[in-house]
Amino acid sequence: YGRQRYLVDRSFEITDDATLREELERYSSRFSIDLNPRILYCKSKMVDLLLESGCAAYLEFQKLKDTLMVWTAPEGGESSSDGKNARSQLRVSDTLTVPVTRQQIFKHKGLSLLEKRQLMKFLTSSANLPPTLAFQSAAAVGTDTYNSVEEEQDSKILLDQAAELDLSTLPSRLLDGFKYAVCLDVDENDWSNNKSVELQRRLIQFVESLQVYDSDG
């Protein structure tokens, strides 16, 4: 809630603390405030702990249905794939669903063919992702009982945890989606220093959590 209607279901004017308290109490049954984050990676120590301790039986989990971000486009039309539009000419135009699997990338209607190729090339080569059904075949990850590959072949695509990402291959829009929607990087300070190692770690954690409990995402 706030003074301006922006990405919220309802907004109201706040003149002082008493008014704010009154308005919050009035609509208290229509919202909830979380003091702790409730989003957990499917493949994480916290989820493992909840399962092993039996606490998971008393909790309800739902998968994250979509990853969205607000993208800006120039007044005259859609943004170009090279991401070279001047920021001064940009406006908030729509929310963009960020594709997080191979299937979602190819079916995405908001990405151009060039962007799809650039994103897949980045994820399958530059990013050095670990084996996962989200981007590789069942045989490549060793889950196909009839056509599984040898461990030596699997080891060739295992990730070097210290590797750095080559972010230069991504245009502005894809880079923003990667940094903010996937890696949840909200620190805009000092991007001149190479943060690709930390982004690599976050990308691995994100990708390894895909399709752990649901084949759709």
N, C-alpha and C positions, 0 to 999 in steps of 0.2 A: 504494500500500500504506500501511497505517496501523494505528492501534490499534482503530479501529472500522470495521465493515463499512458502507460508505456509498458507493454508486455505483462500486464496484470489483468485480472478479470474485473476488478473494481478499484476505483480510487476516490479519495475524498480530501477536502481541504483540511489542513491541520493548522490551527491558530495558536494552540498552546498545549501543554502537557495534559491538562484536565480534559480538553476536547478529544485528544488522542485516546486517552484512557476510556472515555465514554464511548467513542466509536468502536474501539476494539472489543469492549464488553458487549456492545450491541450486536456485533457480528461474530461473537466468539465461537458459535457453533458452525461457522462456515469456513474455518481455516484452522490449521495447526502450526505450531512453531517448534521446530526440532532444535534442541540444544547440541545434538551430536549428529554428524552426517550418517545417513542410512544407506548410502550407496557403497556396496562392497564388490570387489572383483571376485568372480566365481572361483578363480584359482588364486587363493590368498591364504595366509596363515590364520587370519581371523575366521574365515569360513571353515577351514579345517578344524580349528579349535571348537567352533560351535557344533560341528558334526560329531567330533570325538567325545565331547563332554555330554552330549545328549540334549543340549540347550536348543538345538535346531527344531526339536519336536514341539517346542512352545513358541516358535517364531514362524511368521509367514513371509516368504520371499516371492517377489515377482521380478521377472527379468526387465531390464531397461528396454523399452519398446523401440525408442528412436533416440538418436543423438542429433540435436538441432543446434544451429547457429544462425545468428542474424547476419545476412550478407548485404552489402551496399552496392548499388548500381548507379551509373550516371543518369542524369535526368532524361537524356535523349534515348535511352534504351538499355539493353542488357550490357553487362560488363564483358570485356574481352578476355579471352583465355590467357593472355600474357600478363594480365594484372597490372598494366602500366597506366591505368586511369588516374588522373589527379585526384587526390583525396578531397580537395576543396569542392569537387563537383559531385561527390557521392552523397547518396541519401539511403536511408533504410528502406529497402524495397520488399523484402520477404524473408521468411525463415527458410533455411536450406537444410534438408535432411542430409546428414553426413553418412555416406555408405561405409560400412565397416567389414564387409565380406566381398569376395570375388563376385558372387551372384548379385549383390546389391549394387556394386560398381557398374556392371554391365547393363543392369536394368534401370539405372538412375536416369531420369528424364531431365534433370537440371544440369547435367554435365555434358559437355561436347565430346565428340568422339576422340578428339585430340587429348582432352583432359583425362578421359578414361584410360587411354593408352599411357599417358604420362604417370598416372597414379598407379596403374598395375606394374609398370616398369620399375617404379620406385619401390613398391612393396615386395616384388619378387626378386629384385636384384640389389638395389642400393641399400634397402633396409636390413637385409640379411636376417630375415625372420626365422624363428625356430619352426619346426614342422607343425602345422596346424591345419585342420580340416577347413578353416575359413578361407585359405588361399591355395591349398594344395590338395591333390587327390588322396583318396583313402589309402591307396597303395604307397604313396610317398611318406605317409605318416605311420605306416605299419599297421593299420586297422583292417585292411583287406586281407582276410584269411587265405584267399586263393592266390592273390597277386602281390603279397607283401614283399618289400625289398629287403635286402640284407642289411644288417646293422652297419656294415662298413659304408654302404651307400647313404644311409641316413646320416651318418656322422659327418658327411661332406657338407651338409646344409645346416649343421648346428651352428648356433650363433656364438661369436666371440663377444663376450659381455662388455669388453672394453672398446669395441669398435665404435667409430664415429659415423654418424649419418651424413650423407651427402645431400644437403637440403637445396643445393643450387639447381637441381633438376625440376623442382616443383614451382609452378607459377604462383602468384600471390594468393589467389583464392584457395587453392589446394593446400598451400603452406599454412594459411590461417586455420583451415579446418583441421589440419593435422596437429598444429600446436595447441589450439584452444579446445576443440571438441573431443579429440582423442587423447592427447597427452595432458590435457587440463592445465596447461601452462598459462598462468595469468600474470606473470611477472614481465613487464615490458622493459625493465631496466637493463641496460648494458647488454643488448643483444650483439654487440660487437665481439664480445667474448664467446667462444664456442660452447654452446650449451647442448650440442648434439649428443653427447654421451648421456646426459640426464634424460633427454627426449627419447633416446634409444631404449633406456631402461623402462620408461613409462610405456612406450609402444609395445615392448615385449610383454609387459604385464597385462596390457589391454588385449593384445591378440591371443595370448595364452588362455585368457578367460572366455574367449568367444566359443560358443557351441559346446561348453562343458556339460551343461544340463539341458540344452535345447538345441536342436539342429538348425533352428531358424536364426539364431543370433546369440 
